Amino acid sequence: MKTITLNRIVTIFAILVAVLYLFSIDFNSYAKNQIVNYLENLFGAKIEVASANVSLKNMFVEIKNLKIGDRKNKFLNLAGIDDISFKLKFKPLLSKKFVIDKLYVSGIKFHTLRKTSSKISMKNKISAFEDKNKFLKKLKEVEINAEKTVDSLPNIHVFVELQEKANSFSPHETLNVDWIECVNKIQDNYILLVSKMDTYYKIVNAINIEKQQKEMEDILIDIDKKKSDSSYLKLLNDKKNSIDETMENLKIFQTEINEHIAQYKASTKDITNEESLNLDVDNISGKILEQDFIFKNISEIIFKRYLLQKIEHVEYFMNIVKNVFAQNQILEDKNKGKSIRFPVKNGIPKTSISEIILSNITIGNTMPSSIALDGKITNAASDMAFASKPAEFIIKGNDENSNIKLSGFFNADKNNLLTVFLDIEGIPAKFLYPENTYYTPTLENFTAAIHSEFNLTDLDFTAQTQVTVKDFVSEAYHQKSLPDVVNMARNLWTSTNSIDIVFKIKTSKDAIIEESFTTNNDALLKQRFDAIISTTLGDIKEKIKREVVECFAIRKKDLDAEIEKYKTHIFSYIAIKQKIFADLSKNIDEILSV
């Protein structure tokens, strides 16, 4: 197609009008195709336009029934607009600029159903931001992880089965003694004590009484032969001292063995304290019941994925806005735009819009249908390098119960900073779309408030969202559930007066820098869940506890008896040797006295 520059527009304007009329060229159709082509490149999805009417005489443009497909869900429209209309100023065209005082946009609807697929072939098409933007991918990673955590919640139906099992449970038939840690501990202490007693027994056993007796007999024979030889008297004294030392060591052995036994008894005294006993019971019940009741971060699990999806939607639109209005390059002469070439391939011509009037905006199935939003955008430009001040916008609406306000600004001088504030009061809490779990409270009769701030630059994206469900009461239940499930959810959320959540996330182009989820509920909910589980498993755990105490007592009694038996054996052995050494010592005393 031949290139037509804006430099020639003024010259050929009258001729073009005449040609269009004379030869019936459908310029409206051409304009429609240009709009579709540009928006499909921008959104990466199917664009439909019912009609585009261009009046060259009045410089008036009107676009009817614009539908923008959702690139993720092919049977949804990301947005639909009933009517867009504006007038172009003729004089700025001479400076190669499109200038619009007021642009009217009405009948904006989000997330409406479509009958045909919104997917398009992106071959030879490059979305204005899709390939460059990594923020959405990072958000998606967090969303996938949040989805996985939903499946980690314990299945509530097992509580009914556990109660039935509790009535017929017999730990004696299913309990493995090796699972009882307190029994293992006392056995370890017993082995340590016995090893010490073995050492004493070996020392006592190594004392050679026969050798001592033989040495005494030899000395006495020599003395009998030589009578008063003083050297043999010294041998007798030395032998007596040696025997007395051995006898003293045997007494020390007895004392030390008694001390070791006393230490053993002291160390085993507190093995079955309440804390240790409960650990044993929890460990054994987990092995027998084969259930892992890990319950934490329930508010995060229930609400996080919804918040991420909303943040992702906001970031997606913010990227579109940033890429349409971003400062792409600084031109030397801000009074003149680039040459305009048709067909449009790489973006819209340089355009300045003083005010965009928005009316009759509805948010689809994510907000009450009774609220129609209105708003305006001021100081918008296709390249903010041509803007004298940041663009600003405000959109708001209300009904008798709810207020919605969306505001923000775009500043091209600060890394193309786009900031969005969202304040919502009094919307039905059901629009938070919590995860459908056994532990999710009904939000049907409650209202919520949402306060969010989003910042997007060329470098990073940050989001902070606070959600509050006020005047919450514990009528929580799960529809289409068993009575046990209803009771569980109701008991879990009882006495909860509000749900307060703050979610923050910050991403760069390469990584998730920061992520946090805080709530006033989860610690208390976990305590209540643990209490409910404790009650549900109470009978089973009590039986296990009694069995553990009994097993420990039996094992301790057996080990104590073994220790006493071994002690008696060693002490008897020592007593025999003490008696022999005492007789030898007495004989020496008698000889020395003569």
C-alpha positions as CSV (number, residue, x, y, z in Angstrom):
1,M,0.0,0.0,0.0
2,K,1.4,3.4,-0.9
3,T,2.7,5.5,2.0
4,I,0.8,8.8,2.7
5,T,2.5,11.3,5.0
6,L,0.8,13.9,7.1
7,N,2.8,16.6,5.2
8,R,0.6,15.9,2.2
9,I,-2.7,15.6,4.1
10,V,-3.6,19.3,3.9
11,T,-2.8,19.4,0.2
12,I,-4.8,16.4,-0.8
13,F,-7.6,16.7,1.8
14,A,-10.2,18.2,-0.5
15,I,-9.2,15.8,-3.3
16,L,-9.5,12.8,-1.0
17,V,-13.0,13.8,0.1
18,A,-14.1,14.1,-3.5
19,V,-12.5,10.8,-4.5
20,L,-14.2,9.1,-1.6
21,Y,-17.5,10.3,-2.6
22,L,-17.1,10.0,-6.4
23,F,-15.7,6.4,-6.3
24,S,-17.6,5.2,-3.2
25,I,-14.4,4.0,-1.4
26,D,-15.4,2.6,2.0
27,F,-13.0,4.7,4.2
28,N,-15.0,3.6,7.3
29,S,-14.1,0.0,6.6
30,Y,-10.5,1.0,6.1
31,A,-10.5,2.9,9.4
32,K,-12.1,-0.1,11.2
33,N,-9.4,-2.5,9.9
34,Q,-6.7,-0.1,11.1
35,I,-8.3,0.0,14.6
36,V,-8.6,-3.8,14.7
37,N,-5.0,-4.3,13.5
38,Y,-3.5,-1.9,16.1
39,L,-5.5,-3.3,19.0
40,E,-4.8,-7.0,18.1
41,N,-1.1,-6.2,18.2
42,L,-1.6,-4.4,21.5
43,F,-3.8,-7.0,23.3
44,G,-2.7,-10.2,21.6
45,A,-6.3,-11.3,21.2
46,K,-9.3,-11.1,18.9
47,I,-10.7,-7.6,18.4
48,E,-14.2,-7.0,17.1
49,V,-15.6,-3.7,16.0
50,A,-19.2,-3.4,14.8
51,S,-18.6,-0.2,13.0
52,A,-16.2,2.7,12.7
53,N,-17.8,6.0,11.3
54,V,-15.4,8.7,10.1
55,S,-16.8,12.0,9.1
56,L,-14.0,13.9,7.2
57,K,-16.3,16.9,6.9
58,N,-16.7,17.4,10.7
59,M,-13.5,15.6,11.7
60,F,-15.7,13.3,13.8
61,V,-15.0,9.7,14.6
62,E,-17.3,7.2,16.2
63,I,-16.6,3.5,17.0
64,K,-19.5,1.2,17.9
65,N,-19.5,-2.0,19.9
66,L,-15.8,-2.7,20.4
67,K,-15.0,-6.1,22.0
68,I,-11.5,-7.0,23.2
69,G,-10.9,-10.7,23.6
70,D,-9.2,-12.2,26.6
71,R,-5.9,-13.7,25.6
72,K,-6.1,-16.2,28.5
73,N,-9.7,-17.3,28.3
74,K,-10.8,-17.6,24.7
75,F,-14.5,-17.5,25.6
76,L,-14.3,-14.3,27.5
77,N,-14.0,-10.7,26.5
78,L,-11.5,-8.8,28.5
79,A,-13.6,-5.7,27.9
80,G,-16.3,-4.4,25.7
81,I,-17.2,-0.8,24.9
82,D,-20.6,0.3,23.4
83,D,-19.5,3.6,22.0
84,I,-16.4,5.7,21.5
85,S,-16.6,9.2,19.9
86,F,-14.4,12.2,19.5
87,K,-13.6,15.2,17.3
88,L,-10.2,15.9,15.9
89,K,-8.9,19.4,15.7
90,F,-7.9,20.4,12.2
91,K,-5.2,23.0,12.9
92,P,-2.8,20.7,14.9
93,L,-2.7,18.4,12.0
94,L,-0.5,21.0,10.3
95,S,2.0,20.3,13.1
96,K,1.7,16.6,12.6
97,K,-0.4,16.1,15.8
98,F,-3.8,14.6,16.6
99,V,-5.4,16.8,19.3
100,I,-8.7,15.9,20.9
101,D,-10.4,18.1,23.5
102,K,-12.9,15.5,24.7
103,L,-13.1,11.8,24.0
104,Y,-16.3,10.1,25.1
105,V,-16.4,6.4,26.1
106,S,-19.6,4.8,27.3
107,G,-20.9,1.4,28.1
108,I,-17.7,-0.2,29.3
109,K,-18.1,-3.8,30.4
110,F,-15.4,-6.2,31.7
111,H,-15.3,-10.0,31.6
112,T,-18.3,-10.6,29.4
113,L,-19.0,-14.0,27.6
114,R,-18.3,-14.4,24.0
115,K,-19.5,-17.1,21.6
116,T,-16.3,-17.4,19.4
117,S,-12.7,-17.9,20.3
118,S,-10.6,-14.8,21.2
119,K,-7.4,-16.6,20.1
120,I,-5.5,-15.2,17.1
121,S,-2.4,-16.3,15.3
122,M,0.4,-14.1,16.5
123,K,2.6,-15.1,13.5
124,N,4.1,-11.9,12.1
125,K,2.4,-10.0,14.9
126,I,4.3,-8.7,18.0
127,S,2.3,-7.6,21.0
128,A,3.2,-4.2,22.2
129,F,4.4,-5.5,25.6
130,E,3.8,-9.3,25.8
131,D,7.3,-10.4,24.9
132,K,9.0,-7.8,27.0
133,N,7.0,-8.1,30.1
134,K,8.1,-10.7,32.7
135,F,6.1,-9.4,35.6
136,L,3.0,-11.4,34.7
137,K,5.1,-14.6,34.5
138,K,6.4,-14.0,38.0
139,L,2.9,-13.4,39.3
140,K,1.7,-16.6,37.6
141,E,4.4,-18.6,39.4
142,V,3.2,-17.3,42.8
143,E,-0.4,-18.1,41.7
144,I,0.4,-21.7,40.8
145,N,2.1,-22.2,44.1
146,A,-0.9,-20.8,45.9
147,E,-3.2,-23.2,44.0
148,K,-1.0,-26.1,45.1
149,T,-1.4,-25.2,48.8
150,V,-5.2,-25.6,48.6
151,D,-4.7,-29.3,48.1
152,S,-2.5,-29.5,51.2
153,L,-5.5,-29.0,53.6
154,P,-6.5,-32.1,55.4
155,N,-9.7,-33.8,54.2
156,I,-12.5,-33.1,56.6
157,H,-14.3,-36.3,55.9
158,V,-11.7,-38.3,57.8
159,F,-12.9,-36.9,61.0
160,V,-16.1,-39.0,60.8
161,E,-14.0,-42.1,60.1
162,L,-11.7,-41.3,63.0
163,Q,-14.5,-41.0,65.4
164,E,-15.7,-44.5,64.4
165,K,-12.2,-45.8,64.7
166,A,-11.9,-44.3,68.1
167,N,-14.8,-46.3,69.4
168,S,-13.3,-49.7,68.4
169,F,-9.6,-48.7,68.6
170,S,-7.3,-51.2,70.5
171,P,-3.7,-49.9,70.7
172,H,-2.5,-53.2,72.2
173,E,-3.2,-54.9,68.8
174,T,-1.7,-52.1,66.7
175,L,1.0,-50.5,68.8
176,N,4.6,-51.3,68.0
177,V,6.8,-50.9,71.1
178,D,9.6,-49.6,68.9
179,W,7.5,-46.5,68.3
180,I,7.5,-45.6,72.0
181,E,10.4,-43.1,72.5
182,C,10.3,-43.1,76.3
183,V,10.7,-46.9,76.2
184,N,13.6,-46.5,73.8
185,K,15.2,-43.9,76.1
186,I,15.0,-46.1,79.2
187,Q,16.5,-49.0,77.2
188,D,19.3,-46.7,76.1
189,N,20.0,-45.7,79.7
190,Y,19.8,-49.4,80.8
191,I,22.4,-50.4,78.2
192,L,24.7,-47.6,79.3
193,L,24.4,-48.7,83.0
194,V,25.0,-52.3,82.2
195,S,28.1,-51.5,80.2
196,K,29.5,-49.7,83.2
197,M,28.6,-52.6,85.5
198,D,30.3,-55.0,83.0
199,T,33.5,-53.0,83.4
200,Y,33.4,-53.5,87.2
201,Y,32.6,-57.2,86.8
202,K,35.6,-57.7,84.4
203,I,37.9,-55.9,86.9
204,V,36.7,-58.1,89.8
205,N,36.9,-61.2,87.7
206,A,40.5,-60.3,86.8
207,I,41.6,-60.5,90.5
208,N,43.4,-63.9,90.8
209,I,42.6,-65.3,94.3
210,E,44.4,-68.5,93.6
211,K,47.6,-66.6,92.8
212,Q,47.3,-64.6,96.0
213,Q,46.8,-67.8,98.0
214,K,49.8,-69.5,96.4
215,E,52.0,-66.6,97.0
216,M,51.0,-66.6,100.7
217,E,51.7,-70.3,101.0
218,D,55.2,-69.9,99.5
219,I,56.0,-67.1,101.9
220,L,54.9,-69.2,104.9
221,I,57.0,-72.2,103.8
222,D,60.1,-70.1,103.5
223,I,59.5,-68.5,106.8
224,D,59.0,-71.9,108.5
225,K,62.4,-72.9,107.1
226,K,64.3,-69.8,108.0
227,K,62.4,-68.8,111.0
228,S,63.2,-65.2,111.8
229,D,64.5,-63.9,108.5
230,S,63.5,-60.3,108.5
231,S,63.2,-60.1,104.7
232,Y,60.3,-62.5,104.8
233,L,58.6,-60.4,107.4
234,K,58.8,-57.5,105.0
235,L,57.2,-59.7,102.3
236,L,54.3,-60.5,104.7
237,N,53.7,-56.8,105.4
238,D,53.8,-55.9,101.7
239,K,51.4,-58.7,100.9
240,K,49.0,-57.6,103.7
241,N,49.0,-54.1,102.4
242,S,48.3,-55.3,98.9
243,I,45.4,-57.5,100.1
244,D,44.0,-54.6,102.2
245,E,44.2,-52.3,99.1
246,T,42.3,-54.8,97.0
247,M,39.6,-55.2,99.6
248,E,39.3,-51.4,99.8
249,N,38.9,-51.2,96.0
250,L,36.2,-53.8,96.1
251,K,34.3,-51.7,98.6
252,I,34.7,-48.7,96.3
253,F,33.4,-50.7,93.4
254,Q,30.3,-51.5,95.4
255,T,29.8,-47.9,96.2
256,E,30.3,-46.7,92.6
257,I,27.9,-49.3,91.2
258,N,25.3,-48.1,93.7
259,E,25.9,-44.6,92.5
260,H,25.5,-45.5,88.9
261,I,22.3,-47.3,89.6
262,A,21.0,-44.2,91.5
263,Q,21.9,-42.0,88.6
264,Y,20.1,-44.4,86.2
265,K,17.0,-44.2,88.3
266,A,17.2,-40.4,88.5
267,S,17.6,-40.2,84.7
268,T,14.6,-42.4,84.1
269,K,12.4,-40.6,86.6
270,D,11.3,-37.8,84.2
271,I,11.3,-39.7,80.9
272,T,7.5,-40.0,81.1
273,N,6.8,-36.4,81.9
274,E,3.7,-34.9,80.3
275,E,5.6,-33.3,77.4
276,S,7.5,-36.4,76.4
277,L,4.3,-38.5,76.8
278,N,2.4,-36.2,74.5
279,L,5.1,-36.3,71.9
280,D,5.0,-40.1,72.0
281,V,1.2,-40.1,71.7
282,D,1.2,-37.7,68.8
283,N,4.0,-39.7,67.0
284,I,2.3,-43.0,67.5
285,S,-1.2,-41.7,66.6
286,G,0.3,-40.3,63.4
287,K,1.7,-43.7,62.5
288,I,-1.4,-45.6,63.4
289,L,-3.9,-43.3,61.8
290,E,-1.7,-42.3,58.8
291,Q,-3.2,-38.8,58.8
292,D,-1.2,-35.6,58.6
293,F,-3.3,-32.8,60.0
294,I,-1.1,-29.9,59.0
295,F,-3.3,-26.8,59.2
296,K,-1.8,-23.4,58.9
297,N,-2.2,-20.1,56.9
298,I,-5.8,-20.9,56.2
299,S,-6.7,-17.3,55.2
300,E,-3.8,-17.2,52.8
301,I,-4.9,-20.5,51.3
302,I,-8.5,-19.3,51.0
303,F,-8.0,-15.8,49.7
304,K,-4.4,-15.5,48.2
305,R,-5.1,-16.9,44.7
306,Y,-8.1,-14.5,44.2
307,L,-5.9,-11.6,45.2
308,L,-3.2,-12.7,42.9
309,Q,-5.6,-13.0,40.0
310,K,-6.9,-9.5,40.6
311,I,-3.4,-8.1,40.9
312,E,-2.5,-9.9,37.7
313,H,-5.5,-8.3,35.9
314,V,-4.6,-4.9,37.2
315,E,-0.9,-5.3,36.2
316,Y,-2.0,-6.5,32.8
317,F,-4.1,-3.3,32.2
318,M,-1.4,-1.1,33.7
319,N,1.1,-2.5,31.2
320,I,-1.2,-1.8,28.3
321,V,-1.7,1.8,29.5
322,K,2.1,2.2,30.1
323,N,2.9,0.9,26.6
324,V,0.3,3.1,25.0
325,F,1.2,6.3,26.8
326,A,4.9,5.6,27.8
327,Q,7.6,8.1,26.9
328,N,9.3,6.1,24.1
329,Q,11.8,8.8,23.2
330,I,12.6,12.4,23.8
331,L,12.1,14.5,20.7
332,E,13.9,17.8,20.2
333,D,10.8,19.6,19.1
334,K,7.8,18.8,21.3
335,N,5.5,21.0,19.2
336,K,5.8,18.6,16.3
337,G,5.1,14.9,16.1
338,K,6.5,12.2,13.8
339,S,5.4,11.8,10.3
340,I,2.2,9.8,10.3
341,R,2.2,6.7,8.1
342,F,-0.7,4.5,7.1
343,P,-1.3,1.7,7.6
344,V,-0.4,1.9,11.3
345,K,2.0,-0.9,12.3
346,N,4.1,0.2,15.3
347,G,1.7,2.3,17.3
348,I,-0.9,5.1,17.2
349,P,0.1,8.5,15.8
350,K,1.1,11.2,18.2
351,T,-2.1,12.1,20.0
352,S,-3.0,14.5,22.7
353,I,-6.4,14.2,24.6
354,S,-7.3,16.9,27.1
355,E,-10.1,14.9,28.7
356,I,-11.6,11.4,28.3
357,I,-15.1,11.1,29.6
358,L,-16.0,7.6,30.9
359,S,-19.6,6.6,31.6
360,N,-21.7,3.6,32.4
361,I,-18.8,1.2,33.4
362,T,-19.7,-2.2,34.8
363,I,-17.2,-4.7,36.2
364,G,-18.9,-7.9,35.1
365,N,-19.1,-10.7,37.7
366,T,-16.5,-9.3,40.0
367,M,-18.6,-6.4,41.4
368,P,-22.3,-5.7,42.1
369,S,-24.2,-5.2,38.9
370,S,-26.1,-2.3,40.4
371,I,-23.0,-0.1,40.5
372,A,-22.3,1.8,37.3
373,L,-19.1,3.7,37.3
374,D,-18.3,7.0,35.7
375,G,-15.0,8.9,35.5
376,K,-12.5,10.8,33.5
377,I,-8.9,10.8,32.3
378,T,-7.1,14.1,31.9
379,N,-3.9,15.1,30.0
380,A,-3.6,11.8,28.1
381,A,-1.0,11.6,25.3
382,S,0.2,8.8,23.0
383,D,3.8,9.7,24.1
384,M,4.1,11.4,27.4
385,A,7.2,13.2,26.1
386,F,4.7,15.6,24.6
387,A,2.8,16.1,27.9
388,S,3.3,19.2,30.0
389,K,2.3,17.3,33.2
390,P,1.4,13.8,34.4
391,A,-1.8,12.2,33.2
392,E,-4.4,11.7,35.9
393,F,-7.6,9.6,36.1
394,I,-10.5,9.0,38.5
395,I,-13.3,6.5,38.2
396,K,-16.0,6.1,40.8
397,G,-19.5,4.9,41.5
398,N,-21.8,3.8,44.3
399,D,-25.2,2.4,45.2
400,E,-27.0,2.5,48.5
401,N,-24.5,0.0,50.0
402,S,-21.2,0.2,48.2
403,N,-18.6,2.8,47.0
404,I,-16.0,2.2,44.4
405,K,-13.2,4.6,43.6
406,L,-10.3,4.0,41.2
407,S,-7.7,6.8,40.8
408,G,-4.1,7.3,39.8
409,F,-1.6,9.1,37.6
410,F,1.1,8.5,35.0
411,N,4.4,10.2,35.1
412,A,6.7,9.6,32.2
413,D,9.6,11.5,33.8
414,K,10.0,8.8,36.5
415,N,10.7,5.6,34.7
416,N,7.2,5.7,33.1
417,L,5.7,5.5,36.6
418,L,2.1,4.4,36.6
419,T,0.3,4.5,40.0
420,V,-3.2,3.2,40.6
421,F,-5.2,3.5,43.9
422,L,-8.3,1.3,44.4
423,D,-10.7,2.0,47.3
424,I,-13.8,-0.1,47.7
425,E,-16.2,0.0,50.6
426,G,-19.3,-2.1,51.3
427,I,-19.2,-4.6,48.5
428,P,-20.7,-8.0,49.2
429,A,-17.9,-10.2,50.5
430,K,-18.9,-13.0,48.2
431,F,-17.1,-11.1,45.4
432,L,-13.8,-12.0,47.1
433,Y,-14.4,-15.5,45.6
434,P,-12.6,-17.5,48.3
435,E,-11.3,-21.0,47.5
436,N,-14.0,-23.6,47.8
437,T,-12.6,-25.7,50.7
438,Y,-14.1,-27.5,53.7
439,Y,-12.9,-24.7,55.9
440,T,-14.1,-21.7,53.9
441,P,-16.8,-19.6,55.7
442,T,-19.8,-18.4,53.8
443,L,-19.5,-14.7,53.0
444,E,-22.9,-14.4,51.5
445,N,-24.3,-12.0,54.2
446,F,-21.2,-9.9,54.8
447,T,-19.6,-6.8,53.3
448,A,-15.9,-6.2,52.5
449,A,-13.6,-3.3,52.0
450,I,-10.6,-3.3,49.7
451,H,-7.8,-0.8,49.7
452,S,-5.0,-1.3,47.1
453,E,-2.0,0.6,45.7
454,F,-0.2,-0.5,42.5
455,N,3.0,0.9,41.1
456,L,4.5,0.0,37.7
457,T,7.7,1.3,36.2
458,D,10.1,0.2,33.6
459,L,12.0,-1.5,36.4
460,D,9.6,-3.2,38.8
461,F,6.0,-3.7,39.8
462,T,4.7,-3.5,43.4
463,A,1.3,-4.2,44.8
464,Q,-0.2,-3.9,48.3
465,T,-3.8,-4.9,48.9
466,Q,-5.7,-4.9,52.2
467,V,-9.0,-6.7,52.4
468,T,-11.3,-6.4,55.4
469,V,-14.6,-8.3,56.1
470,K,-16.3,-6.3,58.9
471,D,-18.9,-7.4,61.4
472,F,-18.2,-11.0,60.5
473,V,-20.1,-13.6,62.6
474,S,-19.6,-17.3,62.8
475,E,-22.4,-18.5,60.6
476,A,-19.8,-20.2,58.5
477,Y,-20.9,-23.3,56.7
478,H,-20.1,-25.2,53.5
479,Q,-23.0,-25.7,51.2
480,K,-23.8,-29.3,50.1
481,S,-21.8,-30.7,52.9
482,L,-22.3,-33.3,55.6
483,P,-23.4,-32.0,59.0
484,D,-19.9,-32.9,60.4
485,V,-18.4,-30.5,57.8
486,V,-20.8,-27.8,58.6
487,N,-20.0,-28.1,62.3
488,M,-16.3,-28.1,61.6
489,A,-16.4,-24.8,59.6
490,R,-18.7,-23.2,62.1
491,N,-16.6,-24.2,65.1
492,L,-13.5,-23.1,63.4
493,W,-14.6,-19.5,62.7
494,T,-16.6,-19.1,65.9
495,S,-16.1,-15.7,67.7
496,T,-14.3,-14.3,64.7
497,N,-15.4,-10.7,64.4
498,S,-13.5,-9.7,61.3
499,I,-11.3,-11.0,58.6
500,D,-8.3,-8.6,57.9
501,I,-5.7,-9.4,55.2
502,V,-2.7,-7.5,53.9
503,F,-1.0,-8.9,50.8
504,K,2.2,-7.4,49.4
505,I,4.2,-8.4,46.4
506,K,7.1,-6.9,44.5
507,T,8.6,-8.2,41.3
508,S,11.4,-7.1,39.1
509,K,11.9,-8.1,35.5
510,D,14.0,-11.1,36.6
511,A,12.7,-12.2,40.0
512,I,10.2,-11.9,42.8
513,I,11.9,-9.5,45.3
514,E,9.3,-9.5,48.1
515,E,6.2,-11.3,49.0
516,S,4.2,-11.3,52.3
517,F,0.8,-12.3,53.5
518,T,-0.4,-11.2,57.0
519,T,-3.7,-11.7,58.7
520,N,-5.3,-11.4,62.1
521,N,-7.0,-14.8,61.8
522,D,-4.6,-17.6,61.1
523,A,-2.9,-18.1,64.5
524,L,-6.3,-18.3,66.2
525,L,-7.8,-20.5,63.5
526,K,-4.9,-23.0,63.9
527,Q,-5.4,-23.1,67.7
528,R,-9.1,-23.9,67.2
529,F,-8.3,-26.4,64.5
530,D,-5.8,-28.2,66.8
531,A,-8.5,-28.1,69.6
532,I,-11.1,-29.6,67.3
533,I,-8.6,-32.3,66.1
534,S,-7.6,-33.0,69.7
535,T,-11.3,-33.5,70.6
536,T,-11.9,-35.7,67.6
537,L,-8.9,-37.8,68.3
538,G,-9.2,-37.6,72.1
539,D,-10.4,-41.1,72.7
540,I,-7.8,-42.6,70.5
541,K,-5.0,-40.6,72.0
542,E,-6.2,-41.3,75.5
543,K,-6.1,-45.1,74.8
544,I,-2.6,-44.7,73.2
545,K,-1.4,-42.7,76.2
546,R,-2.6,-45.4,78.7
547,E,-0.9,-48.0,76.6
548,V,2.3,-46.1,76.4
549,V,2.3,-45.5,80.2
550,E,1.6,-49.2,80.7
551,C,4.3,-50.3,78.3
552,F,6.8,-48.0,79.9
553,A,6.0,-49.2,83.4
554,I,6.3,-52.9,82.4
555,R,9.6,-52.3,80.6
556,K,11.0,-50.3,83.4
557,K,10.0,-52.9,85.9
558,D,11.7,-55.6,83.8
559,L,14.9,-53.6,83.4
560,D,15.0,-52.6,87.1
561,A,14.7,-56.3,87.9
562,E,17.5,-57.2,85.5
563,I,19.7,-54.4,87.0
564,E,19.0,-55.7,90.5
565,K,19.8,-59.2,89.5
566,Y,23.1,-58.2,87.8
567,K,24.0,-56.1,90.8
568,T,23.3,-59.0,93.2
569,H,25.5,-61.3,91.0
570,I,28.4,-58.8,91.0
571,F,28.1,-58.0,94.7
572,S,28.0,-61.8,95.6
573,Y,31.1,-62.3,93.5
574,I,32.8,-59.4,95.3
575,A,31.7,-60.8,98.7
576,I,33.3,-64.1,98.0
577,K,36.6,-62.5,97.1
578,Q,36.3,-60.1,100.1
579,K,35.8,-63.2,102.4
580,I,38.9,-64.9,101.0
581,F,41.1,-61.8,101.2
582,A,39.9,-61.2,104.8
583,D,41.0,-64.7,105.8
584,L,44.4,-64.1,104.1
585,S,44.8,-60.8,105.9
586,K,43.8,-62.4,109.2
587,N,46.4,-65.2,108.8
588,I,49.1,-62.7,108.1
589,D,48.2,-60.7,111.2
590,E,48.4,-63.9,113.3
591,I,51.8,-64.8,111.8
592,L,53.2,-61.3,112.4
593,S,52.0,-61.3,116.0
594,V,54.1,-64.5,116.7
